[in-house]
Amino acid sequence: MKILFDHNVDRRFRRVLPGHDIKTTREMRWELLANGVLLQASAAAGFDTFLSIDKNIRHEQNLTKLPIPVLVLDTISNALPALTPFAPIVLELLKRPLFKLLYIVRSNGEIEQLGAPPAP
């Protein structure tokens, strides 16, 4: 899976997500793009999902029109030790079909889905 890490995600987190093609906004030279434009650019560039820790995305974006699945880690810090416990949860989530929804990933393994449900 091709994943784009938001600028707030420690790039070293990719080491615990093996088997995926992961780029950062900095590597794509997109670190100055606002979230709406960034999500559009990531979808246009062929990314399968966008990973962030920005909990405000749910309030800043129209969740019924997301161009790409967005995973938000509900963590208190972007430091690698705080992110690492999310790796097994994220890896399991990435095995599922992902829809153009906002997925809030909690440290206890709970995943909240927000946005328009997929059409039958």
C-alpha positions as CSV (number, residue, x, y, z in Angstrom):
1,M,0.0,0.0,0.0
2,K,1.2,3.5,-0.8
3,I,0.9,5.7,2.3
4,L,1.6,9.4,2.8
5,F,2.7,10.5,6.3
6,D,1.6,14.0,7.3
7,H,4.3,16.3,8.4
8,N,3.4,15.7,12.1
9,V,4.2,11.9,11.9
10,D,7.7,10.9,12.8
11,R,9.2,9.5,9.6
12,R,10.9,6.7,11.6
13,F,7.4,5.2,12.2
14,R,7.6,3.7,8.8
15,R,10.1,1.2,10.1
16,V,7.4,-0.5,12.1
17,L,5.0,-0.7,9.1
18,P,6.9,-3.1,6.8
19,G,5.6,-4.0,3.4
20,H,4.3,-0.6,2.5
21,D,5.6,2.2,0.3
22,I,5.7,5.2,2.7
23,K,6.6,8.8,1.8
24,T,6.4,11.9,4.0
25,T,5.0,15.3,3.0
26,R,8.6,16.6,3.2
27,E,9.9,14.0,0.8
28,M,7.1,14.9,-1.6
29,R,7.9,18.6,-1.0
30,W,4.3,19.1,0.2
31,E,5.0,20.1,3.8
32,L,3.5,23.6,3.2
33,L,0.2,22.4,1.7
34,A,-2.9,22.9,3.7
35,N,-4.8,19.6,4.5
36,G,-7.5,20.0,1.9
37,V,-5.0,20.6,-0.9
38,L,-2.6,18.0,0.6
39,L,-5.3,15.3,0.5
40,Q,-6.2,16.2,-3.1
41,A,-2.5,16.0,-4.1
42,S,-2.0,12.7,-2.3
43,A,-5.0,11.2,-4.1
44,A,-3.8,12.5,-7.5
45,A,-0.3,11.1,-6.9
46,G,-1.7,7.6,-6.4
47,F,-1.4,7.3,-2.6
48,D,-3.8,4.8,-1.1
49,T,-4.1,6.4,2.3
50,F,-2.9,9.4,4.4
51,L,-1.7,9.0,7.9
52,S,-1.7,11.9,10.5
53,I,-2.0,12.7,14.1
54,D,-4.0,15.9,13.4
55,K,-7.2,15.4,15.3
56,N,-8.6,18.6,13.9
57,I,-8.9,17.1,10.4
58,R,-12.4,15.8,11.4
59,H,-13.5,19.4,11.9
60,E,-11.6,21.0,9.0
61,Q,-12.5,18.7,6.1
62,N,-15.8,17.7,4.5
63,L,-15.8,14.1,5.6
64,T,-18.4,13.2,3.0
65,K,-16.0,14.1,0.2
66,L,-12.6,12.9,1.2
67,P,-10.5,12.0,-1.8
68,I,-8.5,9.3,0.0
69,P,-8.8,7.3,3.2
70,V,-7.4,9.2,6.2
71,L,-6.0,7.5,9.3
72,V,-5.6,9.7,12.4
73,L,-3.7,8.2,15.3
74,D,-5.3,9.4,18.6
75,T,-2.0,9.9,20.4
76,I,-0.8,12.5,22.8
77,S,2.6,12.9,21.1
78,N,4.2,12.6,17.7
79,A,7.4,11.1,19.3
80,L,8.2,7.6,18.0
81,P,7.7,5.9,21.4
82,A,4.1,7.2,21.5
83,L,3.5,6.1,17.9
84,T,5.0,2.7,18.0
85,P,2.1,1.0,20.0
86,F,-0.2,2.0,17.1
87,A,1.8,-0.1,14.6
88,P,0.0,-3.4,15.1
89,I,-3.4,-1.7,14.9
90,V,-2.5,0.2,11.8
91,L,-1.1,-2.9,10.1
92,E,-4.3,-4.8,10.8
93,L,-6.4,-1.9,9.5
94,L,-4.3,-1.7,6.3
95,K,-5.2,-5.3,5.6
96,R,-8.9,-4.3,5.2
97,P,-10.4,-2.5,2.3
98,L,-10.3,1.1,3.2
99,F,-13.0,3.6,2.0
100,K,-12.7,7.3,1.6
101,L,-13.5,7.8,5.3
102,L,-11.7,9.3,8.3
103,Y,-10.5,6.5,10.6
104,I,-9.6,7.5,14.1
105,V,-7.2,4.9,15.5
106,R,-7.1,4.7,19.3
107,S,-4.4,3.0,21.3
108,N,-6.8,0.4,22.7
109,G,-7.4,-0.9,19.2
110,E,-10.7,0.8,18.7
111,I,-11.3,2.4,15.3
112,E,-13.9,5.0,14.7
113,Q,-15.0,5.6,11.1
114,L,-16.3,9.0,10.2
115,G,-17.7,10.2,6.8
116,A,-20.0,9.0,4.2
117,P,-20.6,5.2,4.2
118,P,-19.7,3.4,1.0
119,A,-22.5,3.0,-1.5
120,P,-23.9,-0.6,-1.6
